[in-house]
């Protein structure tokens, strides 16, 4: 018995709803994304052959510029339901009695690295972004000393408070290749005084030396 042949019709898919969802998602990410603040100083790190990549979270960054100025920052990881940077400035505010307001705390949360002494922190956070940029250019850096118990060693207080807020912080030192060693030594001695013996030195990636390829000829094909 013959079958009735159904006429073929092209399939039509209405893409209107999909386009609406795509634009809604795009708008959401544009409005909800929190951009990383600019680094306060430009640092040219020394080169090494280490290819270890640092994680994106739980990072304490200590930056050292060519003049030896120290800047301090941590990422804004959520710890026990609270942003780590907010908890840090709350702790410092109470301990150092800086009388920082809620508006100034918010400025610290979204701001760049700190490179000024405690006695200038309140005025820095209350300034406009344009004024903050000028203050950063003339910032003296965070005071540091080889003795961790020295009251003038404010870097030790930042490190101690940050680790109390987030014990999982991974300490990274980002020093300019032109920085003198005594300035780096002060940071290392401060870490030692706080019983911290594991930290990372941030470097730029350099090609492997020729001796490595002489010992591993099978990798010469991938030499750059």
C-alpha positions as CSV (number, residue, x, y, z in Angstrom):
1,X,0.0,0.0,0.0
2,X,1.6,3.3,-1.0
3,X,2.4,5.9,1.7
4,X,1.5,9.5,1.4
5,X,4.6,11.6,0.9
6,X,4.8,14.6,3.2
7,X,6.1,17.8,1.7
8,X,9.5,18.9,3.1
9,X,9.6,22.2,4.9
10,X,12.6,24.2,6.0
11,X,13.1,24.4,9.8
12,X,12.8,27.9,11.2
13,X,14.3,28.7,14.6
14,X,13.4,31.9,16.3
15,X,16.7,33.4,17.6
16,X,15.1,36.4,19.2
17,X,15.0,34.9,22.7
18,X,18.6,33.7,22.5
19,X,19.8,37.1,21.4
20,X,18.0,38.7,24.3
21,X,19.6,36.2,26.8
22,X,23.1,36.8,25.3
23,X,22.8,40.6,25.7
24,X,21.4,40.3,29.2
25,X,24.4,38.1,30.2
26,X,26.8,40.5,28.5
27,X,25.3,43.5,30.4
28,X,25.4,41.6,33.7
29,X,29.1,40.8,33.4
30,X,29.9,44.3,32.3
31,X,28.2,45.8,35.4
32,X,29.2,43.1,37.9
33,X,32.8,42.7,36.9
34,X,35.3,44.3,39.4
35,X,38.4,45.5,37.5
36,X,41.8,45.0,39.1
37,X,43.2,48.4,40.2
38,X,46.3,49.7,38.5
39,X,49.6,49.1,40.2
40,X,51.0,52.2,41.8
41,X,54.5,51.9,40.4
42,X,56.0,50.4,37.3
43,X,58.4,47.6,38.3
44,X,60.7,45.7,35.9
45,X,61.4,42.4,37.5
46,X,64.6,40.4,37.0
47,X,64.5,37.4,34.7
48,X,64.7,33.7,35.6
49,X,63.9,30.4,34.0
50,X,61.3,29.5,36.6
51,X,57.9,28.8,34.9
52,X,55.8,28.5,38.1
53,X,52.6,30.5,37.7
54,X,51.2,32.2,40.8
55,X,47.5,31.6,41.7
56,X,45.0,34.4,41.2
57,X,43.7,34.4,44.8
58,X,45.1,34.4,48.3
59,X,48.0,36.6,47.4
60,X,49.9,39.1,49.5
61,X,52.0,41.4,47.2
62,X,54.9,43.4,48.5
63,X,56.2,45.6,45.7
64,X,59.6,47.3,45.8
65,X,60.4,50.0,43.3
66,X,63.9,51.1,42.1
67,X,64.0,53.9,44.8
68,X,63.4,51.3,47.5
69,X,59.8,52.4,48.3
70,X,57.6,49.6,49.5
71,X,53.9,49.1,48.5
72,X,51.6,46.5,50.1
73,X,48.4,44.9,48.9
74,X,46.3,41.7,49.2
75,X,43.6,40.4,46.8
76,X,40.0,40.7,47.8
77,X,39.2,37.1,48.6
78,X,36.0,36.4,50.6
79,X,36.9,35.1,54.0
80,X,34.1,33.9,56.3
81,X,31.6,35.9,54.2
82,X,33.5,39.1,54.3
83,X,35.9,40.7,51.8
84,X,39.5,40.3,53.0
85,X,40.5,43.9,52.2
86,X,37.6,45.2,54.3
87,X,38.5,43.0,57.2
88,X,42.2,44.1,56.9
89,X,41.5,47.8,57.1
90,X,39.0,47.2,60.0
91,X,41.8,45.4,61.9
92,X,44.4,48.1,61.2
93,X,41.9,50.9,62.0
94,X,41.1,49.4,65.4
95,X,44.7,48.5,66.3
96,X,46.3,51.8,65.2
97,X,43.3,54.0,66.1
98,X,43.2,55.8,62.8
99,X,39.5,56.8,63.0
100,X,38.9,55.8,59.4
101,X,35.3,56.2,58.2
102,X,33.1,53.8,56.3
103,X,33.6,55.9,53.1
104,X,37.4,55.7,53.6
105,X,37.2,52.0,54.2
106,X,35.4,51.6,50.9
107,X,38.2,53.6,49.2
108,X,40.7,51.1,50.6
109,X,38.7,48.1,49.4
110,X,38.7,49.2,45.7
111,X,42.0,51.1,45.8
112,X,45.5,50.2,44.7
113,X,48.4,49.1,46.8
114,X,49.3,51.2,49.9
115,X,52.7,52.9,50.0
116,X,52.4,55.4,52.8
117,X,52.8,55.4,56.6
118,X,49.9,54.9,58.9
119,X,49.8,58.6,59.9
120,X,49.0,59.5,56.2
121,X,46.6,56.7,55.5
122,X,43.4,58.5,56.5
123,X,44.2,61.6,54.4
124,X,45.1,59.4,51.5
125,X,41.8,57.4,51.6
126,X,39.7,60.6,51.9
127,X,41.3,62.2,48.9
128,X,39.9,62.0,45.3
129,X,41.3,59.5,42.8
130,X,43.2,62.3,41.1
131,X,44.8,63.5,44.3
132,X,45.6,59.9,45.3
133,X,47.6,59.5,42.1
134,X,49.6,62.5,42.9
135,X,50.1,61.3,46.5
136,X,51.3,57.9,45.2
137,X,53.9,59.5,43.0
138,X,55.3,61.3,46.0
139,X,54.7,58.5,48.5
140,X,57.6,57.6,50.8
141,X,56.7,53.9,50.9
142,X,55.7,51.8,53.9
143,X,58.4,52.2,56.7
144,X,60.4,49.0,57.3
145,X,63.2,47.9,59.4
146,X,65.3,44.7,59.9
147,X,63.9,44.4,63.5
148,X,60.3,43.2,63.4
149,X,59.6,44.6,66.9
150,X,60.7,48.1,65.9
151,X,57.6,50.4,66.1
152,X,58.8,52.1,62.9
153,X,58.5,48.7,61.0
154,X,55.0,49.3,59.7
155,X,55.4,46.6,57.1
156,X,55.4,44.1,59.9
157,X,52.1,45.3,61.1
158,X,50.5,45.1,57.6
159,X,51.8,41.5,57.2
160,X,50.7,40.4,60.7
161,X,47.2,41.9,60.3
162,X,46.8,40.5,56.8
163,X,47.7,37.0,57.9
164,X,45.3,37.2,60.8
165,X,42.6,38.0,58.3
166,X,43.5,35.4,55.8
167,X,46.0,32.7,57.0
168,X,46.1,31.2,53.5
169,X,47.8,34.2,52.0
170,X,50.8,33.4,49.8
171,X,53.5,36.1,50.2
172,X,55.1,37.4,47.0
173,X,57.9,40.0,46.7
174,X,57.9,41.9,43.5
175,X,61.2,43.9,43.4
176,X,62.6,46.0,40.5
177,X,65.8,44.6,39.1
178,X,67.5,47.9,39.9
179,X,66.6,47.8,43.6
180,X,69.5,47.5,45.9
181,X,69.8,44.3,47.9
182,X,69.7,46.0,51.4
183,X,66.2,47.1,50.7
184,X,65.1,43.6,49.8
185,X,67.0,42.3,52.8
186,X,64.9,44.4,55.2
187,X,61.7,42.7,53.8
188,X,63.2,39.3,54.2
189,X,64.4,40.0,57.8
190,X,60.9,41.2,58.6
191,X,59.4,38.0,57.3
192,X,61.9,36.0,59.3
193,X,61.1,38.0,62.4
194,X,57.4,37.0,61.9
195,X,58.5,33.3,61.6
196,X,57.7,33.3,57.9
197,X,60.3,31.4,55.9
198,X,58.3,30.6,52.7
199,X,57.7,33.3,50.1
200,X,57.9,33.9,46.4
201,X,60.1,36.2,44.4
202,X,58.3,37.3,41.2
203,X,60.4,37.3,38.1
204,X,60.0,37.5,34.3
205,X,60.3,34.4,32.3
206,X,63.7,33.9,30.5
207,X,64.6,31.3,28.0
208,X,66.4,28.2,29.3
209,X,70.2,28.3,29.1
210,X,72.1,26.4,26.4
211,X,73.5,24.0,29.0
212,X,70.0,22.7,29.7
213,X,69.4,21.8,26.0
214,X,72.9,20.2,25.8
215,X,71.8,17.9,28.6
216,X,68.3,17.4,27.1
217,X,68.8,17.2,23.3
218,X,65.3,15.7,22.8
219,X,63.9,19.2,23.7
220,X,65.9,21.2,21.2
221,X,63.1,21.0,18.8
222,X,61.0,23.1,21.1
223,X,63.7,25.6,21.9
224,X,62.6,29.2,21.5
